[in-house]
Each structure stands twice: as structure tokens, then as C-alpha cells.
């Protein structure tokens, strides 16, 4: 399975929803919390072009946020991306 990385903040309902969806699907992920870590937040913003969390990567593919992840799941494209095929939303 392709590695999944989430940049999150502790008090973020969309981060919680993203982790819940991945947990429901049995998808392991690495969580990087950016609370109190401006350097890691800067790296996330440079990589994603976005300031909001969560920011989610599947392998080298930037998926975007929770809405993007959920959209991939609903369309049936998430599993292919997790298996190393297809592309994300950005």
C-alpha cells in the first residue's frame, strides 16, 4: 500500500474526519501535527500551496484536504491511488 501522510492540527474537525475515514478503511498513515511548529507548517505550505489542514499525501500525490479525500473515496478512486495507480486532485 502506498504510504499516506497527513499534516494536522489537534483541534481540527476535518483532520479528525480524515483520520476516522482512513481508520475505517484500515489505511495506515503518518500524522504530522503542525501545532506550535512553524517550520513544519512552512514546509507543509510550500509543498501543498495551502495553509489549511489537513493536507494529505498518498505517496508523492498531493490529495488536498478532507473534502478531496472523501471525494476520492466516494468516486471509488481512493483505493486505486492507495494501490499506486491514478492521481489525486492536485
VEXPALUM-877417 format. One line per field, with one value per residue (C-alpha): residue number from 1; residue in one letter; x, y, z. Coordinates in Angstrom, 1 decimal, decimal comma. Each point is the difference from the previous one (the first is absolute). Example, Ala and Ser with C-alpha at 12.3 -4.5 7.8 and 13.67 -1.06 7.14 Angstrom:
<atoms>
num: c(1 | 2);
residuo: c(A | S);
east: c(12,3 | 1,4);
north: c(-4,5 | 3,4);
up: c(7,8 | -0,7);
</atoms>
This chain:
<atoms>
num: c(1 | 2 | 3 | 4 | 5 | 6 | 7 | 8 | 9 | 10 | 11 | 12 | 13 | 14 | 15 | 16 | 17 | 18 | 19 | 20 | 21 | 22 | 23 | 24 | 25 | 26 | 27 | 28 | 29 | 30 | 31 | 32 | 33 | 34 | 35 | 36 | 37 | 38 | 39 | 40 | 41 | 42 | 43 | 44 | 45 | 46 | 47 | 48 | 49 | 50 | 51 | 52 | 53 | 54 | 55 | 56 | 57 | 58 | 59 | 60 | 61 | 62 | 63 | 64 | 65 | 66 | 67 | 68 | 69 | 70 | 71 | 72 | 73 | 74 | 75 | 76 | 77 | 78 | 79 | 80 | 81 | 82 | 83 | 84 | 85 | 86 | 87 | 88 | 89 | 90);
residuo: c(X | X | X | X | X | X | X | X | X | X | X | X | X | X | X | X | X | X | X | X | X | X | X | X | X | X | X | X | X | X | X | X | X | X | X | X | X | X | X | X | X | X | X | X | X | X | X | X | X | X | X | X | X | X | X | X | X | X | X | X | X | X | X | X | X | X | X | X | X | X | X | X | X | X | X | X | X | X | X | X | X | X | X | X | X | X | X | X | X | X);
east: c(0,0 | 1,2 | 1,0 | -2,4 | 1,1 | -2,3 | 1,0 | -2,4 | -0,9 | -1,4 | -3,2 | -1,0 | -3,3 | 1,0 | 3,3 | -2,1 | -2,3 | 2,9 | 1,6 | -3,3 | -0,6 | 3,5 | -0,4 | -3,4 | 1,6 | 3,0 | 2,4 | 3,2 | 1,3 | 2,6 | -1,3 | 2,1 | -1,5 | 1,0 | -1,3 | 2,8 | 2,4 | 0,2 | 2,8 | -2,0 | -3,0 | 2,1 | 1,2 | -3,6 | -1,0 | 2,9 | -0,8 | -3,8 | -0,4 | -2,7 | -0,2 | -2,9 | 0,1 | -0,2 | 2,3 | 0,1 | 2,5 | -0,2 | 3,5 | 1,2 | -3,5 | -1,5 | -3,6 | -1,0 | -2,3 | -2,7 | -2,6 | 2,4 | 0,8 | -3,7 | -0,8 | 2,6 | -1,5 | -3,6 | 1,1 | 1,8 | 3,4 | 1,6 | 0,8 | 1,8 | 2,0 | 0,9 | 1,1 | 2,3 | -2,2 | -1,7 | 0,4 | -1,4 | -1,7 | 3,0);
north: c(0,0 | 3,5 | 2,0 | 2,6 | 3,2 | 2,5 | 3,5 | 0,8 | 2,2 | -1,3 | 2,0 | -0,6 | -1,8 | -0,6 | -1,6 | -2,3 | -0,9 | -0,9 | -2,2 | -1,6 | -0,8 | -1,5 | -2,0 | -1,3 | -1,1 | -1,6 | 2,3 | 0,7 | 3,6 | 2,2 | 3,1 | 3,1 | 2,5 | 3,6 | 1,6 | 2,1 | -0,9 | 2,9 | -1,7 | -3,1 | 2,2 | 1,9 | -3,2 | -1,2 | 3,3 | -0,1 | -3,6 | 0,5 | 3,7 | 0,0 | 1,3 | -2,2 | -3,4 | -2,8 | -0,3 | -3,5 | -1,8 | -3,5 | -0,9 | 3,1 | 1,0 | 2,9 | -0,8 | 3,2 | 0,2 | -2,2 | 1,0 | -1,1 | -3,3 | -0,7 | 0,8 | -2,5 | -2,6 | 0,7 | -0,2 | -3,3 | 1,5 | -0,1 | -3,7 | 0,2 | 2,9 | -1,9 | -2,9 | 2,2 | 0,8 | 3,2 | 3,5 | 2,3 | 3,4 | 2,2);
up: c(0,0 | -0,9 | 3,2 | 1,1 | 1,8 | 1,7 | 1,3 | 2,8 | 3,0 | 3,2 | 0,0 | -3,6 | -0,7 | -3,6 | 1,1 | 2,4 | -2,9 | -2,3 | 2,7 | 0,7 | -3,7 | -0,4 | 3,2 | -1,2 | -3,2 | 1,9 | -1,7 | 2,1 | -0,1 | 1,4 | 1,8 | 0,2 | 2,5 | -0,8 | 3,2 | 1,5 | -2,8 | -2,5 | -2,0 | -0,6 | -0,9 | -2,4 | -1,7 | -0,3 | -1,6 | -2,4 | -1,0 | -0,3 | -0,9 | 2,7 | 3,6 | 1,2 | 1,6 | -0,5 | -3,0 | -1,2 | -2,2 | -1,3 | -1,1 | -1,9 | -1,0 | 1,8 | 0,5 | 1,8 | 3,0 | 1,5 | -2,6 | -2,7 | 1,8 | 0,5 | -3,6 | -1,2 | 2,3 | -1,2 | -3,6 | 0,5 | -0,9 | 3,4 | 0,1 | -3,4 | 1,3 | 3,1 | -2,1 | -2,0 | -3,0 | -1,1 | 1,2 | 2,6 | -0,3 | -0,2);
</atoms>
